[in-house]
Amino acid sequence: MFSKTALSSKIAILALLILAGFFGNLKFKQWQSQKQIEQEKQKLQSQAEALQKKNDELNLSLSYLNSPDFKERVARQQLNLKKQGEAVYTFGDLPGNAGLDEAEQKNGNAKKWRDYFFGTE
């Protein structure tokens, strides 16, 4: 009888050890997957923060593009409009220099100044 109870207790202990190993393995796999999920969560949160920052910047740009200051600047620069009662002065090429390239304009201007001051005609 002693050998039968000893044998059954050894089998019960072995079964309990196998069962504990099985549940330990399950818990370890659960811990690993939870750790991966946590890392993925952190990654997604950082992406969400970056996207929120970009969204805020785009909203700021959009509000500037819809502002009256921007519309006025575009109207002045691209459409050549002006406010009522405002005088606009433009500084363009002189009509006499229209056919000359840049080098000829510089040399011609320098020669005119030299002639004016030193009278070398």
MDAnalysis code that builds the backbone (N, CA, C; Angstrom):
import MDAnalysis as mda
import numpy as np

u = mda.Universe.empty(363, n_residues=121, atom_resindex=np.repeat(np.arange(121), 3), trajectory=True)
u.add_TopologyAttr("name", ["N", "CA", "C"] * 121)
u.add_TopologyAttr("resid", np.arange(1, 122))
u.add_TopologyAttr("resname", ["MET", "PHE", "SER", "LYS", "THR", "ALA", "LEU", "SER", "SER", "LYS", "ILE", "ALA", "ILE", "LEU", "ALA", "LEU", "LEU", "ILE", "LEU", "ALA", "GLY", "PHE", "PHE", "GLY", "ASN", "LEU", "LYS", "PHE", "LYS", "GLN", "TRP", "GLN", "SER", "GLN", "LYS", "GLN", "ILE", "GLU", "GLN", "GLU", "LYS", "GLN", "LYS", "LEU", "GLN", "SER", "GLN", "ALA", "GLU", "ALA", "LEU", "GLN", "LYS", "LYS", "ASN", "ASP", "GLU", "LEU", "ASN", "LEU", "SER", "LEU", "SER", "TYR", "LEU", "ASN", "SER", "PRO", "ASP", "PHE", "LYS", "GLU", "ARG", "VAL", "ALA", "ARG", "GLN", "GLN", "LEU", "ASN", "LEU", "LYS", "LYS", "GLN", "GLY", "GLU", "ALA", "VAL", "TYR", "THR", "PHE", "GLY", "ASP", "LEU", "PRO", "GLY", "ASN", "ALA", "GLY", "LEU", "ASP", "GLU", "ALA", "GLU", "GLN", "LYS", "ASN", "GLY", "ASN", "ALA", "LYS", "LYS", "TRP", "ARG", "ASP", "TYR", "PHE", "PHE", "GLY", "THR", "GLU"])
u.atoms.positions = np.array([
    [0.799, -1.183, 0.000],
    [0.000, 0.000, 0.000],
    [0.853, 1.262, 0.000],
    [1.942, 1.195, 0.699],
    [2.844, 2.332, 0.746],
    [3.392, 2.656, -0.645],
    [3.676, 1.673, -1.423],
    [4.229, 1.884, -2.748],
    [3.178, 2.438, -3.705],
    [1.909, 2.034, -3.519],
    [0.840, 2.553, -4.372],
    [0.592, 4.030, -4.105],
    [0.561, 4.458, -2.889],
    [0.340, 5.865, -2.565],
    [1.548, 6.698, -2.954],
    [2.715, 6.120, -2.801],
    [3.920, 6.834, -3.195],
    [3.950, 7.014, -4.697],
    [3.548, 5.981, -5.415],
    [3.517, 6.055, -6.875],
    [2.465, 7.048, -7.342],
    [1.296, 7.042, -6.745],
    [0.244, 7.979, -7.136],
    [0.609, 9.402, -6.750],
    [1.301, 9.569, -5.641],
    [1.714, 10.923, -5.275],
    [2.803, 11.434, -6.203],
    [3.684, 10.550, -6.678],
    [4.715, 10.958, -7.646],
    [4.073, 11.349, -8.967],
    [3.054, 10.596, -9.376],
    [2.353, 10.918, -10.624],
    [1.600, 12.244, -10.461],
    [0.994, 12.461, -9.321],
    [0.258, 13.701, -9.072],
    [1.206, 14.887, -9.057],
    [2.383, 14.720, -8.431],
    [3.381, 15.806, -8.403],
    [3.888, 16.090, -9.812],
    [4.152, 15.028, -10.588],
    [4.602, 15.196, -11.968],
    [3.535, 15.899, -12.807],
    [2.290, 15.492, -12.612],
    [1.187, 16.131, -13.356],
    [1.066, 17.602, -12.966],
    [1.217, 17.880, -11.681],
    [1.149, 19.275, -11.239],
    [2.317, 20.097, -11.794],
    [3.502, 19.512, -11.869],
    [4.662, 20.208, -12.448],
    [4.453, 20.483, -13.933],
    [3.930, 19.497, -14.648],
    [3.645, 19.690, -16.088],
    [2.582, 20.764, -16.261],
    [1.562, 20.730, -15.439],
    [0.491, 21.732, -15.506],
    [1.031, 23.121, -15.163],
    [1.891, 23.212, -14.169],
    [2.486, 24.503, -13.799],
    [3.377, 25.022, -14.922],
    [4.138, 24.132, -15.557],
    [4.973, 24.536, -16.695],
    [4.132, 25.038, -17.858],
    [3.013, 24.330, -18.112],
    [2.118, 24.749, -19.198],
    [1.531, 26.131, -18.929],
    [1.027, 26.353, -17.715],
    [0.451, 27.660, -17.376],
    [1.527, 28.747, -17.307],
    [2.713, 28.389, -16.872],
    [3.828, 29.352, -16.867],
    [4.189, 29.785, -18.277],
    [4.206, 28.823, -19.200],
    [4.493, 29.134, -20.601],
    [3.413, 30.043, -21.185],
    [2.151, 29.763, -20.885],
    [1.059, 30.616, -21.366],
    [1.186, 32.040, -20.826],
    [1.511, 32.135, -19.546],
    [1.652, 33.463, -18.931],
    [2.826, 34.222, -19.545],
    [3.933, 33.525, -19.843],
    [5.101, 34.158, -20.461],
    [4.756, 34.681, -21.859],
    [4.041, 33.882, -22.643],
    [3.631, 34.318, -23.987],
    [2.679, 35.515, -23.895],
    [1.794, 35.491, -22.906],
    [0.876, 36.615, -22.708],
    [1.657, 37.875, -22.344],
    [2.666, 37.743, -21.490],
    [3.494, 38.881, -21.099],
    [4.245, 39.449, -22.303],
    [4.782, 38.555, -23.168],
    [5.498, 39.014, -24.367],
    [4.565, 39.771, -25.310],
    [3.382, 39.228, -25.537],
    [2.448, 39.913, -26.452],
    [1.977, 41.235, -25.860],
    [1.805, 41.284, -24.550],
    [1.411, 42.540, -23.901],
    [2.526, 43.581, -24.043],
    [3.777, 43.127, -23.930],
    [4.920, 44.029, -24.094],
    [4.975, 44.572, -25.523],
    [4.731, 43.715, -26.521],
    [4.706, 44.170, -27.917],
    [3.567, 45.149, -28.162],
    [2.432, 44.870, -27.586],
    [1.282, 45.773, -27.745],
    [1.585, 47.129, -27.123],
    [2.241, 47.136, -25.981],
    [2.602, 48.391, -25.321],
    [3.580, 49.199, -26.172],
    [4.553, 48.503, -26.790],
    [5.498, 49.193, -27.676],
    [4.781, 49.767, -28.891],
    [3.873, 49.007, -29.461],
    [3.098, 49.484, -30.610],
    [2.231, 50.682, -30.209],
    [1.688, 50.632, -29.005],
    [0.874, 51.740, -28.500],
    [1.707, 53.015, -28.378],
    [2.926, 52.896, -27.836],
    [3.816, 54.052, -27.710],
    [4.162, 54.618, -29.086],
    [4.432, 53.725, -30.034],
    [4.762, 54.156, -31.397],
    [3.594, 54.906, -32.028],
    [2.398, 54.368, -31.865],
    [1.211, 55.021, -32.431],
    [0.918, 56.353, -31.745],
    [1.177, 56.438, -30.451],
    [0.963, 57.704, -29.750],
    [1.936, 58.766, -30.241],
    [3.183, 58.380, -30.481],
    [4.145, 59.364, -30.987],
    [3.770, 59.799, -32.400],
    [3.272, 58.861, -33.221],
    [2.806, 59.234, -34.557],
    [1.605, 60.168, -34.474],
    [0.704, 59.882, -33.542],
    [-0.482, 60.734, -33.383],
    [-0.081, 62.139, -32.946],
    [0.902, 62.230, -32.048],
    [1.370, 63.554, -31.617],
    [2.010, 64.314, -32.770],
    [2.808, 63.608, -33.601],
    [3.439, 64.254, -34.754],
    [2.382, 64.722, -35.750],
    [1.383, 63.893, -35.987],
    [0.305, 64.281, -36.906],
    [-0.513, 65.443, -36.353],
    [-0.727, 65.460, -35.049],
    [-1.467, 66.569, -34.429],
    [-0.686, 67.871, -34.571],
    [0.644, 67.786, -34.383],
    [1.480, 68.980, -34.538],
    [1.428, 69.488, -35.976],
    [1.516, 68.561, -36.941],
    [1.446, 68.963, -38.354],
    [0.067, 69.540, -38.670],
    [-0.973, 68.942, -38.110],
    [-2.332, 69.442, -38.314],
    [-2.477, 70.854, -37.771],
    [-1.903, 71.106, -36.587],
    [-1.952, 72.453, -36.007],
    [-1.224, 73.456, -36.896],
    [-0.062, 73.048, -37.441],
    [0.684, 73.937, -38.334],
    [-0.111, 74.230, -39.601],
    [-0.755, 73.206, -40.155],
    [-1.565, 73.410, -41.357],
    [-2.775, 74.299, -41.077],
    [-3.381, 74.134, -39.911],
    [-4.501, 75.007, -39.542],
    [-4.043, 76.449, -39.398],
    [-2.844, 76.638, -38.834],
    [-2.295, 77.986, -38.707],
    [-2.040, 78.595, -40.089],
    [-1.477, 77.783, -40.991],
    [-1.238, 78.256, -42.363],
    [-2.558, 78.582, -43.056],
    [-3.533, 77.733, -42.862],
    [-4.834, 77.966, -43.488],
    [-5.485, 79.233, -42.960],
    [-5.366, 79.471, -41.672],
    [-5.956, 80.694, -41.125],
    [-5.237, 81.922, -41.668],
    [-3.899, 81.820, -41.892],
    [-3.171, 82.947, -42.492],
    [-3.609, 83.144, -43.939],
    [-3.776, 82.040, -44.679],
    [-4.189, 82.161, -46.079],
    [-5.583, 82.760, -46.215],
    [-6.416, 82.583, -45.212],
    [-7.761, 83.157, -45.239],
    [-7.825, 84.545, -44.618],
    [-6.699, 85.046, -44.131],
    [-6.701, 86.350, -43.471],
    [-6.758, 87.485, -44.492],
    [-7.283, 88.634, -44.091],
    [-7.343, 89.788, -44.991],
    [-5.951, 90.297, -45.385],
    [-4.965, 90.165, -44.505],
    [-3.605, 90.621, -44.829],
    [-3.034, 89.843, -46.004],
    [-3.216, 88.524, -45.991],
    [-2.698, 87.711, -47.090],
    [-3.423, 88.025, -48.390],
    [-4.730, 88.167, -48.304],
    [-5.504, 88.463, -49.516],
    [-5.091, 89.808, -50.101],
    [-4.835, 90.785, -49.241],
    [-4.395, 92.096, -49.711],
    [-3.024, 92.000, -50.374],
    [-2.110, 91.237, -49.764],
    [-0.768, 91.085, -50.326],
    [-0.817, 90.427, -51.705],
    [-1.647, 89.391, -51.839],
    [-1.777, 88.719, -53.136],
    [-2.387, 89.666, -54.152],
    [-3.381, 90.423, -53.741],
    [-4.017, 91.363, -54.666],
    [-3.016, 92.414, -55.132],
    [-2.140, 92.871, -54.259],
    [-1.158, 93.881, -54.637],
    [-0.064, 93.296, -55.527],
    [0.482, 92.143, -55.140],
    [1.635, 91.596, -55.848],
    [1.267, 90.906, -57.152],
    [0.237, 90.091, -57.139],
    [-0.054, 89.286, -58.314],
    [-1.095, 89.907, -59.236],
    [-1.999, 90.673, -58.676],
    [-3.064, 91.255, -59.500],
    [-2.850, 92.744, -59.758],
    [-1.786, 93.304, -59.171],
    [-1.449, 94.722, -59.347],
    [-2.612, 95.644, -58.989],
    [-3.317, 95.325, -57.921],
    [-4.414, 96.168, -57.458],
    [-3.896, 97.135, -56.405],
    [-4.650, 98.185, -56.160],
    [-4.278, 99.169, -55.154],
    [-5.535, 99.621, -54.430],
    [-5.322, 100.235, -53.266],
    [-6.447, 100.772, -52.517],
    [-6.888, 102.085, -53.142],
    [-8.110, 102.463, -52.874],
    [-8.643, 103.700, -53.420],
    [-7.881, 104.886, -52.831],
    [-7.441, 105.774, -53.695],
    [-6.718, 106.967, -53.281],
    [-5.231, 106.718, -53.073],
    [-4.749, 105.543, -53.369],
    [-3.349, 105.199, -53.164],
    [-2.591, 105.386, -54.483],
    [-1.391, 105.942, -54.398],
    [-0.554, 106.111, -55.582],
    [0.489, 105.003, -55.597],
    [0.680, 104.374, -56.757],
    [1.631, 103.277, -56.892],
    [2.733, 103.709, -57.837],
    [3.972, 103.546, -57.394],
    [5.128, 103.880, -58.207],
    [5.850, 102.592, -58.563],
    [6.225, 102.470, -59.833],
    [6.994, 101.305, -60.249],
    [8.324, 101.781, -60.797],
    [9.340, 101.003, -60.557],
    [10.676, 101.329, -61.026],
    [11.101, 100.242, -61.997],
    [11.058, 100.553, -63.253],
    [11.408, 99.577, -64.280],
    [12.609, 100.053, -65.071],
    [12.866, 99.396, -66.184],
    [13.968, 99.779, -67.064],
    [13.650, 101.102, -67.758],
    [14.691, 101.858, -68.002],
    [14.520, 103.099, -68.738],
    [14.276, 102.780, -70.203],
    [13.476, 103.590, -70.898],
    [13.170, 103.290, -72.291],
    [14.416, 103.300, -73.181],
    [15.406, 104.106, -72.879],
    [16.598, 104.161, -73.716],
    [17.476, 102.934, -73.589],
    [17.404, 102.238, -72.492],
    [18.244, 101.077, -72.263],
    [17.531, 99.769, -72.556],
    [16.379, 99.806, -73.201],
    [15.578, 98.606, -73.385],
    [16.290, 97.576, -74.248],
    [17.069, 97.984, -75.213],
    [17.724, 97.041, -76.109],
    [19.093, 96.604, -75.634],
    [19.626, 97.172, -74.568],
    [20.972, 96.854, -74.108],
    [20.941, 95.707, -73.108],
    [21.999, 94.898, -73.149],
    [22.079, 93.869, -72.105],
    [22.690, 94.478, -70.846],
    [22.801, 93.714, -69.787],
    [23.213, 94.235, -68.483],
    [24.644, 94.775, -68.507],
    [25.549, 94.101, -69.177],
    [26.954, 94.539, -69.228],
    [27.065, 95.884, -69.948],
    [26.330, 96.043, -71.032],
    [26.365, 97.308, -71.767],
    [25.762, 98.438, -70.944],
    [24.729, 98.149, -70.170],
    [24.128, 99.175, -69.325],
    [25.109, 99.644, -68.261],
    [25.842, 98.709, -67.639],
    [26.802, 99.079, -66.605],
    [27.946, 99.890, -67.202],
    [28.482, 99.446, -68.324],
    [29.579, 100.183, -68.962],
    [29.119, 101.552, -69.441],
    [27.924, 101.625, -69.997],
    [27.416, 102.908, -70.467],
    [27.206, 103.876, -69.315],
    [26.687, 103.403, -68.195],
    [26.459, 104.246, -67.032],
    [27.780, 104.712, -66.431],
    [28.753, 103.818, -66.315],
    [30.064, 104.192, -65.776],
    [30.728, 105.235, -66.673],
    [30.611, 105.067, -67.970],
    [31.200, 106.028, -68.907],
    [30.529, 107.390, -68.773],
    [29.213, 107.392, -68.591],
    [28.504, 108.659, -68.427],
    [28.957, 109.384, -67.164],
    [29.130, 108.660, -66.065],
    [29.597, 109.291, -64.830],
    [31.030, 109.805, -64.987],
    [31.887, 109.036, -65.625],
    [33.267, 109.463, -65.830],
    [33.303, 110.719, -66.704],
    [32.496, 110.726, -67.728],
    [32.432, 111.896, -68.592],
    [31.879, 113.112, -67.844],
    [30.919, 112.896, -66.993],
    [30.302, 113.997, -66.250],
    [31.301, 114.643, -65.309],
    [32.042, 113.806, -64.542],
    [32.970, 114.356, -63.541],
    [34.297, 114.799, -64.131],
    [34.800, 114.080, -65.076],
    [36.136, 114.379, -65.586],
    [36.139, 115.036, -66.957],
    [35.009, 115.073, -67.607],
    [34.886, 115.756, -68.886],
    [35.760, 115.149, -69.973],
    [35.818, 113.852, -70.080],
    [36.649, 113.201, -71.100],
    [35.807, 112.871, -72.312],
    [35.466, 113.871, -73.050],
    [34.664, 113.647, -74.260],
    [35.510, 113.739, -75.485],
])
